[in-house]
Amino acid sequence: MSSDPEVGKQRMVENAARQGVTLITEEVRGFLLQMDDEEEFNGHWVVLFP
């Protein structure tokens, strides 16, 4: 597991592609920033694509 955020974003894009969803890393970044702004987000990663 990498602590590099860019590697994590790229992995999310690759996982989405395997599920037939097209994303770019900027969309992932925006999603994560939005989650971070919400009070319910506790700072832990969410598994989006098992």
HUDAKA-V244712 format. One line per field, one symbol per residue. psi: psi as a letter, one per 40 degrees, with the letter a starting at -180 (. if undefined). A space follows every 10 residues. Layout:
psi->???
//
This chain:
psi->hiehdddddd ddddddddee hhiidddddd dddddddidd heeiihhdh.
//
